[in-house]
Amino acid sequence: MKIIKKVITLDDGRTIEIETGKLAKQADGSVVVKMGGTMLLAAVTCAKEAKPDTDFMPLSVDYKEKFAAAGRYPGGFMKREGRPSDYEILVSRLIDRALRPLFPDDFHAEVFVNVFLISAEKQIMPDALAGLAASAALAVSDIPFNGPISEVRVGRVNGEFVINPSFSQLGEADLDIMVAATYDNIMMVEGEMKEVSEAVMLEAIKFAHQEIKKHCKVQMELMEEAGKTVKREYCHEENDEELRKAVEAFCYDRCYAIAKSGDDKHTRSDAFEALKEEFMQTIPEEEREAKEVMVARYYHDVEKRAMRRMILDEGIRLDGRSATDIRPIWSEVDFLPMAHGSAIFTRGETQSLTTVTLGTKLDMKEMDEVLIQGTEQFVLHYNFPPFSTGEARPSRGVGRREIGHGNLAHRALKAMVPVGEENPYAIRVVSDILESNGSSSMATVCAGTLALMDAGVKLKKPVSGIAMGLITDEGNKKFAILSDILGDEDHLGDMDFKVTGTRDGITATQMDIKVDGLPYEVLEQALEQARQGRMHIMDEMMKTISEPRADYKPHVPRIIQITIPQDFIGAVIGTGGKVIQEIQKTTGTTITITEEGEYGIVDIFGENKEGMDAALATIKAITTVPEVGKVYTGKVISILEFGAFVEILPGKEGLLHVSELDWKKVDKVEDIVKVGEQVTVKLLEIDERSGKMRLSRKALIEKPEGYVEPERKPRPANNDRNNRGGHSRGSDRGGSRGGHDRQDRRSSRSRE
């Protein structure tokens, strides 16, 4: 084995090791990246030739975490890793978006990138190392790639930027972004913030790039030592220069005219397609099939160049807007009468119908990743059906695109959604895209804000979002920053830059840059133009609803939340859940109990106020500590010769001795009370040692005039009633903590 190892040293002394030549040697390239106890294996393979008529880059990236890496079993019946989780898909997308633009434009062979988490230290976040691992594997292969790149996470903790912070550090951060870059250029940015300024975000990107340069330099050294500086030769495109010139001459001016027409998306698309077909008719029929792929490629280049020149030279966009204009916006809330909250947000030809559903803690999303376990109170789902773009094809369920766009909208809103003590509900937001022509994820953010406020969720601040674009010429000498981009401007442009935030700062961002050497000054200008666009969109949204509803809608189930001492949690639940199940059954409510420190947080969830009040009263009774001198109305549980046992609170019984039934002499207990009857009594005494209670009925009855207290006979020393289980011993059959402390009634009776 020829093992090569390189080390990257971070500014704080931590190290990242890259090793090749030991594992997965039959792959075209493979490395192991190690930081502390965390290890990732990356392996890349590439087909020998491109498939016929392939005119794109067929790249597949898969990130997978092994549960054994953290010494854990997978969940589920099969007890093995299954389909990728949302988290794994999101990491795969981060890698893909950084790598894809760097393959040569004419390289069309299938490339597969696999990254596995094979060892996991609990505090180290592996996603920050995945892009580095993938790039290093490509570096030690012969696959053509214009890298290397690296990805790092930047967090801002206590005002200081930190590279690849730990899980605990990130919990204290107000900025969390992933940045991918080559030695010279930023390629991708994605992350979330707690209302930071544009200047802070730009500084974080610069800080990340300085670290990435070190990673790229080490990979270049690794490539040289592995002897992979020269990549494989390939020829994946046939070209015909005469045909290229013919397409240019026939189509360019007419493409320019179509682009400048200002027609809607489908009219413009049909016109472009008709023009291409018209050119195809100029080719002899017997040659058309052979030249169809080349014509499509050349025509795409002509169409792209015409649209870009129109924007750069005349400042006119495909729909007639200027660079800073925002498309017309209209919105509506409470569109769906039975949803807990709903909103429509439409901007140009992009439309989202978004709903909000409020649930209990039982409805929270459960997370069971290799390194992340727990529940998530706020979730957001994004759906993109084919009809939203007019496509006639079946819907195949949720794909990587839906997960990625939904995650961006979720990150945009989550810092503003109240959780924990501020909000007892689980919250689910669902955005269904009904029309799409650019920036449906930003429409989701706007519609989500409106729907949350319509539902009565006390959103801390409203959030709006905008997608920015960039068109440049060679050398970036001339450029145009575009606000609120169309789908075609995204596809044909050099940057797709989404920014969300409140009036006070940025909450999330996603950036993909496809051009080399983009100056930071251009990014700074794009951020400021995005801020102005966000404020315009926010103003339009506020015309529909400017603050959350004062109360939830009448059909929204309500939650009552109380705190109980930890000692009473078991009493409320009961043996095998018997008590809590009975409360839920009889009151028609859903009850959850969460243990937090020395307390239990009890949520009572229901649609019927009477049932919720009854459940609340029962729980309060179970958790109430009896007070001496207080009057209670209880149920007679059993009758013995010397008195009756009365349940004054759920699970708490005391002895109502025969002498305390009435001022007059009572010969038979049943003459005064019967089993099952309600009786009002006063709590006279709680035994300090045993917690048993002594009750009195006669204390609540007016003493008869001339009443003489009967003379009591002294007790024999060898016949102490306390030792034999008299009324003092039997005064509390339940104890102060409910049914768990009850003594067996039969043993008490035998002692009597």
Residue pairs with C-beta under 8 A, 6 or more apart in sequence:
1 21
1 22
1 25
2 21
3 19
3 20
3 21
3 22
4 19
4 20
4 21
4 140
4 222
4 225
4 226
5 17
5 18
5 19
6 17
6 18
6 19
6 218
6 219
6 221
6 222
7 15
7 16
7 17
7 18
7 218
8 15
8 16
8 17
8 18
8 214
8 215
8 218
9 15
10 16
10 163
10 164
10 211
11 163
11 211
12 163
14 35
14 36
14 164
15 35
16 33
16 34
16 35
16 129
16 132
16 215
17 32
17 33
17 34
17 35
18 31
18 32
18 33
18 132
18 136
18 218
18 219
18 222
19 31
19 32
19 34
20 29
20 30
20 31
20 32
20 136
20 137
20 140
20 222
20 226
21 226
22 32
23 30
23 32
23 41
24 30
24 41
24 43
27 43
27 44
27 45
27 137
27 141
28 44
28 45
28 46
28 141
28 142
28 143
29 43
29 44
29 137
29 138
29 139
29 140
29 141
29 142
29 143
29 228
30 41
30 42
30 43
30 44
30 137
30 140
31 41
31 42
31 133
31 136
31 137
31 140
32 39
32 40
32 41
32 42
32 118
32 133
33 39
33 40
33 42
33 129
33 132
33 133
33 136
34 40
34 119
35 124
35 129
35 164
36 121
36 124
37 119
37 120
37 121
37 124
38 117
38 119
38 120
38 121
38 124
38 126
38 129
39 69
39 117
39 118
39 119
40 115
40 116
40 117
40 118
40 126
40 129
40 130
40 133
41 115
41 116
41 118
41 133
42 113
42 114
42 115
42 116
42 130
42 133
42 134
42 136
42 137
43 113
43 114
43 137
44 111
44 112
44 113
44 114
44 134
44 137
44 138
44 141
44 143
45 111
45 112
46 109
46 110
46 111
46 112
46 141
46 143
47 109
47 110
47 111
48 109
49 109
49 236
50 107
50 108
50 109
50 110
50 234
50 236
51 58
51 108
51 110
53 293
54 108
54 236
55 108
55 237
55 293
55 296
55 297
56 108
57 100
57 103
57 107
57 108
57 111
58 108
58 109
58 110
58 111
59 96
59 99
59 100
59 103
59 110
59 111
59 113
60 110
60 111
60 112
60 113
61 92
61 93
61 95
61 96
61 99
61 113
61 115
61 134
62 84
62 92
62 112
62 113
62 114
62 115
63 84
63 88
63 91
63 92
63 95
63 115
63 116
63 117
63 127
63 130
64 81
64 84
64 88
64 114
64 115
64 116
64 117
65 81
65 88
65 116
65 117
65 120
65 126
65 369
65 370
65 371
66 81
66 116
66 117
66 118
66 370
67 73
67 74
67 81
67 370
69 117
69 118
69 119
69 120
69 370
70 120
70 122
70 370
70 371
72 370
73 79
74 80
74 81
74 82
75 368
76 82
84 92
85 369
86 403
86 407
87 369
87 372
89 400
89 403
89 404
90 403
90 404
90 407
91 115
91 127
91 130
92 400
93 400
93 403
93 404
94 127
94 130
94 131
94 151
94 178
94 180
94 188
94 190
95 113
95 115
95 130
95 131
95 134
95 151
96 113
97 180
97 187
97 188
97 512
98 131
98 135
98 149
98 151
98 180
98 187
98 188
99 113
99 131
99 134
99 135
99 138
99 145
99 147
99 149
101 187
101 512
101 513
101 514
102 145
102 146
102 147
102 149
102 182
102 187
103 111
103 144
103 145
103 146
104 144
104 146
106 236
106 237
107 144
107 234
107 236
108 236
108 237
109 234
109 236
111 143
113 134
113 137
113 138
115 130
115 133
115 134
117 126
117 370
120 126
120 370
120 371
122 167
122 371
123 166
123 167
123 168
124 164
124 166
124 167
125 153
125 164
125 165
125 166
125 167
125 170
125 371
126 371
127 153
127 178
128 151
128 152
128 153
128 164
128 178
129 151
129 164
130 151
131 149
131 150
131 151
131 180
132 150
132 151
132 215
132 219
135 147
135 148
135 149
135 150
135 219
136 148
136 219
136 222
138 145
138 147
138 148
139 145
139 147
139 148
139 219
139 220
139 222
139 223
139 226
139 228
140 222
140 223
140 226
140 228
141 228
142 228
142 230
142 231
142 232
143 231
143 232
144 231
144 232
144 234
145 231
146 182
147 182
147 216
147 219
148 182
148 183
148 215
148 216
148 219
148 220
148 223
149 180
149 181
149 182
149 187
149 212
149 216
150 180
150 181
150 211
150 212
150 215
150 216
150 219
151 178
151 179
151 180
151 188
151 212
152 163
152 164
152 178
152 179
152 208
152 211
152 212
152 215
153 163
153 164
153 165
153 170
153 176
153 177
153 178
153 179
154 161
154 162
154 163
154 175
154 176
154 177
154 179
154 191
154 204
154 205
154 207
154 208
155 161
155 162
155 165
155 169
155 170
155 173
155 175
155 176
156 162
156 173
156 174
156 175
156 196
156 200
156 204
157 165
157 169
157 172
157 173
158 172
161 203
161 204
161 207
162 169
162 173
163 207
163 208
163 211
165 173
167 371
170 176
174 193
174 194
174 196
175 191
175 193
175 194
175 196
175 200
175 201
175 204
176 191
176 192
176 193
177 189
177 190
177 191
177 192
177 193
177 201
177 204
177 205
177 208
177 509
178 188
178 189
178 190
178 191
179 186
179 188
179 189
179 204
179 205
179 208
179 209
179 212
180 186
180 187
180 188
180 189
180 212
181 187
181 188
181 208
181 209
181 212
181 216
182 216
183 212
183 213
183 216
183 217
183 220
184 516
184 517
185 513
185 516
185 517
185 518
186 205
186 209
186 511
186 513
186 518
186 523
187 512
187 513
188 511
188 512
188 513
189 205
189 509
189 510
189 511
190 408
190 509
190 510
190 511
191 411
191 508
191 509
192 411
192 412
192 414
192 415
192 507
192 508
193 200
193 201
193 415
193 505
193 506
193 507
193 508
193 509
194 415
194 505
194 507
195 415
195 461
195 501
195 502
195 504
195 505
195 506
195 507
196 505
196 506
197 505
197 506
198 506
198 524
198 527
198 528
198 530
198 531
201 506
201 509
201 527
202 520
202 523
202 524
202 527
205 520
205 523
206 520
223 229
237 297
238 294
239 294
240 291
240 294
243 291
243 294
243 295
243 298
244 294
244 298
246 279
246 282
247 279
247 295
247 298
247 299
247 302
248 298
248 302
250 279
250 282
251 275
251 276
251 279
251 299
251 302
251 303
252 302
252 305
252 306
254 275
255 272
255 275
255 302
255 303
255 306
255 307
256 306
256 309
256 310
258 268
258 271
258 272
258 275
259 268
259 303
259 306
259 307
259 310
259 318
260 310
260 314
260 316
261 268
261 271
262 318
262 319
262 320
263 271
264 319
264 349
265 349
265 437
265 486
265 487
265 488
266 390
268 318
268 488
272 303
276 295
276 296
276 299
279 295
279 299
280 288
280 292
280 295
283 291
283 295
303 492
304 492
307 318
307 488
307 489
307 492
308 471
308 473
308 492
310 316
310 317
311 317
311 323
311 471
311 480
311 482
312 471
312 473
312 478
312 479
312 480
315 322
315 323
315 480
316 322
317 323
317 325
317 482
317 486
317 489
318 486
318 488
318 489
319 327
319 348
319 486
321 327
323 480
323 481
323 482
323 483
324 483
324 529
324 532
324 533
325 483
325 484
326 347
326 466
326 483
326 484
326 533
326 536
326 537
327 347
327 348
327 349
327 350
327 484
328 347
328 348
329 345
329 346
329 347
329 537
329 540
329 541
330 346
331 343
331 344
331 345
331 346
331 446
331 447
331 450
331 540
331 541
331 544
332 343
332 344
332 544
333 341
333 342
333 343
333 450
333 451
333 453
333 454
333 544
333 545
334 342
334 454
335 342
335 343
335 344
335 353
336 342
336 355
338 555
339 355
339 356
339 357
340 355
340 356
340 357
340 358
340 455
340 552
340 553
340 555
340 556
341 355
341 356
341 451
341 452
341 453
341 454
341 455
341 456
341 457
341 553
342 353
342 354
342 355
342 356
342 451
342 454
343 353
343 354
343 447
343 448
343 450
343 451
343 454
343 544
344 351
344 352
344 353
344 354
344 447
345 351
345 352
345 354
345 443
345 446
345 447
345 450
345 541
346 352
346 435
346 443
347 439
347 443
347 446
347 484
347 537
348 437
348 438
348 484
348 486
349 435
349 436
349 437
349 438
349 486
350 433
350 435
350 436
350 437
350 438
350 439
350 440
350 443
351 388
351 433
351 434
351 435
351 436
351 443
352 431
352 432
352 433
352 434
352 440
352 443
352 444
352 446
352 447
353 431
353 432
353 434
353 447
354 429
354 430
354 431
354 432
354 444
354 447
354 448
354 450
354 451
355 429
355 430
355 451
356 427
356 428
356 429
356 448
356 451
356 452
356 454
356 455
356 457
357 427
357 428
357 430
358 425
358 426
358 427
358 455
358 457
358 552
358 556
358 557
359 425
359 426
359 427
359 428
359 605
360 425
360 426
360 559
360 590
360 592
360 603
360 605
361 375
361 426
361 592
361 594
361 603
362 426
362 590
362 592
363 426
363 428
364 375
364 376
364 377
364 426
365 375
365 376
365 379
366 374
366 375
367 373
367 374
367 375
367 376
377 419
377 420
377 423
377 425
377 426
377 427
378 410
378 413
378 414
378 417
378 419
378 426
378 427
378 429
379 410
379 427
379 428
379 429
380 406
380 409
380 410
380 413
380 428
380 429
380 430
380 431
380 444
380 448
381 406
381 428
381 429
381 430
381 431
382 402
382 403
382 405
382 406
382 409
382 430
382 431
382 433
382 440
382 441
382 444
383 398
383 402
383 430
383 431
383 432
383 433
384 401
384 402
384 405
384 433
384 436
384 440
385 395
385 432
385 433
386 392
386 393
386 394
386 395
387 434
388 433
388 434
388 435
388 436
388 440
389 436
389 437
405 440
405 441
405 444
406 431
406 441
406 444
408 441
408 498
408 500
408 508
408 510
409 431
409 441
409 444
409 445
409 448
409 465
409 500
411 507
411 508
412 445
412 463
412 465
412 500
412 501
412 507
412 508
413 429
413 445
413 448
413 449
413 452
413 463
413 507
415 460
415 507
416 459
416 460
416 461
416 462
416 463
416 502
416 507
417 423
417 427
417 452
417 457
417 459
417 460
418 457
418 458
418 459
418 460
422 458
423 457
423 458
424 559
424 561
424 603
425 457
425 559
427 452
427 457
429 448
429 451
429 452
431 443
431 444
431 447
431 448
433 440
433 443
433 444
436 487
437 486
437 487
438 467
438 484
438 485
438 486
438 487
438 489
438 490
439 465
439 466
439 467
439 484
439 485
439 490
439 498
441 465
441 467
441 498
441 510
442 465
442 466
442 467
442 498
442 500
443 465
445 463
445 464
445 465
445 500
446 463
446 464
446 465
446 537
446 541
448 463
449 459
449 462
449 463
449 464
449 541
450 541
450 544
450 545
452 459
452 548
453 459
453 462
453 545
453 547
453 548
453 549
454 545
454 549
455 548
455 549
455 552
455 553
455 556
456 548
456 549
456 550
456 551
456 552
456 553
456 556
457 548
458 548
459 548
461 502
461 503
461 504
462 502
462 538
462 541
462 542
463 500
463 501
463 502
463 507
464 500
464 501
464 534
464 535
464 537
464 538
464 541
465 498
465 499
465 500
465 501
465 508
465 534
465 537
466 483
466 484
466 498
466 499
466 500
466 530
466 533
466 534
466 537
467 484
467 485
467 490
467 496
467 497
467 498
468 481
468 482
468 483
468 484
468 485
468 495
468 496
468 497
468 498
468 499
468 526
468 529
468 530
468 533
469 481
469 482
469 485
469 489
469 490
469 493
469 495
469 496
469 497
470 479
470 480
470 481
470 482
470 493
470 494
470 495
470 497
470 515
470 518
470 522
470 526
471 479
471 480
471 482
471 489
471 492
471 493
471 494
472 478
472 479
472 480
472 494
472 515
472 518
473 479
475 517
476 515
476 517
476 518
476 519
476 522
479 522
481 522
481 525
481 526
481 529
482 489
482 493
483 529
483 530
483 532
483 533
484 533
485 493
485 496
490 496
493 514
494 513
494 514
494 515
494 518
495 511
495 512
495 513
495 514
495 515
495 518
495 526
496 510
496 511
496 512
497 509
497 510
497 511
497 512
497 526
497 530
498 508
498 509
498 510
498 511
499 506
499 508
499 509
499 527
499 530
499 531
499 534
500 506
500 507
500 508
500 509
500 534
501 507
501 508
501 531
501 534
503 535
503 538
552 558
555 607
557 605
557 606
557 607
558 605
558 606
558 607
558 609
558 612
559 603
559 604
559 605
560 603
560 604
560 612
560 616
561 601
561 602
561 603
561 604
562 602
562 604
562 616
562 619
562 620
563 599
563 600
563 601
563 602
564 572
564 599
564 600
564 602
564 619
564 623
565 598
565 599
565 600
565 623
566 595
566 597
566 598
566 599
566 600
567 737
568 600
568 622
568 623
568 737
568 738
569 593
569 595
569 600
570 737
570 738
570 740
571 579
571 622
571 623
571 651
571 737
571 738
571 739
571 740
572 579
572 580
572 593
572 600
572 602
572 619
572 622
572 623
573 579
573 580
573 593
574 580
574 581
574 582
574 739
575 739
575 740
579 622
579 650
579 739
580 591
580 593
583 589
583 591
583 615
583 618
583 619
584 590
584 591
584 615
586 614
587 606
587 608
587 611
587 612
587 614
587 615
587 618
588 606
588 607
588 608
588 611
589 604
589 605
589 606
589 608
589 611
589 612
589 615
590 604
590 605
590 606
591 602
591 603
591 604
591 605
591 615
591 619
592 602
592 603
592 605
593 600
593 601
593 602
593 603
594 600
594 601
594 603
595 601
602 619
604 612
604 615
604 616
604 619
606 612
606 615
618 650
621 649
621 650
622 649
622 650
622 651
622 738
624 649
625 736
626 632
626 648
626 649
626 652
626 654
626 683
626 686
626 693
626 736
627 683
628 683
628 684
628 685
628 686
629 682
629 683
630 682
630 683
631 680
631 681
631 682
631 683
631 700
632 648
632 649
632 680
632 681
632 682
632 683
633 648
633 678
633 679
633 680
633 681
634 646
634 647
634 648
634 649
634 678
634 679
634 681
635 646
635 647
635 676
635 677
635 678
635 679
636 644
636 645
636 646
636 673
636 674
636 675
636 676
636 677
636 678
636 679
637 644
637 645
637 646
637 647
637 653
637 675
637 733
638 644
638 645
638 675
638 745
639 645
639 669
639 670
639 673
639 674
639 675
640 669
640 749
640 752
641 669
641 752
642 657
642 658
642 726
642 727
642 752
643 655
643 656
643 657
643 658
643 660
643 661
643 669
643 727
643 730
644 655
644 656
644 661
644 669
644 673
644 679
645 653
645 654
645 655
645 656
645 730
645 733
645 745
646 653
646 654
646 655
646 656
646 679
646 681
646 695
647 653
647 734
648 654
648 681
648 683
648 693
648 695
650 738
651 734
651 737
651 738
651 739
651 740
651 742
652 693
652 732
652 734
652 735
652 736
652 738
653 693
653 732
653 733
653 734
653 742
654 681
654 683
654 692
654 693
654 694
654 695
654 731
654 732
654 733
655 692
655 693
655 694
655 695
655 727
655 730
655 731
655 732
655 733
656 673
656 679
656 681
656 695
656 696
656 697
657 694
657 695
657 727
658 666
658 669
659 666
659 727
660 684
660 694
660 695
660 696
660 697
660 698
660 699
661 669
661 672
661 673
661 697
661 698
662 672
662 697
662 698
662 701
663 698
663 701
663 703
663 704
663 707
664 704
665 710
666 672
672 697
673 679
673 697
679 697
680 697
680 700
681 695
681 696
681 697
681 699
681 700
682 695
682 696
682 697
682 699
682 700
683 693
683 694
683 695
684 694
684 695
684 696
684 699
685 693
685 694
685 731
686 692
686 693
686 694
686 731
686 732
686 736
687 693
687 694
687 728
687 731
687 732
690 729
690 732
691 732
691 735
691 736
691 741
692 728
692 729
692 730
692 731
692 732
692 733
692 735
693 731
693 732
694 727
694 728
694 731
695 731
715 721
721 727
721 728
721 729
722 728
722 729
724 751
724 752
725 748
725 751
725 752
726 752
729 748
729 751
730 748
730 752
733 742
733 743
733 745
733 748
734 741
734 742
735 741
735 742
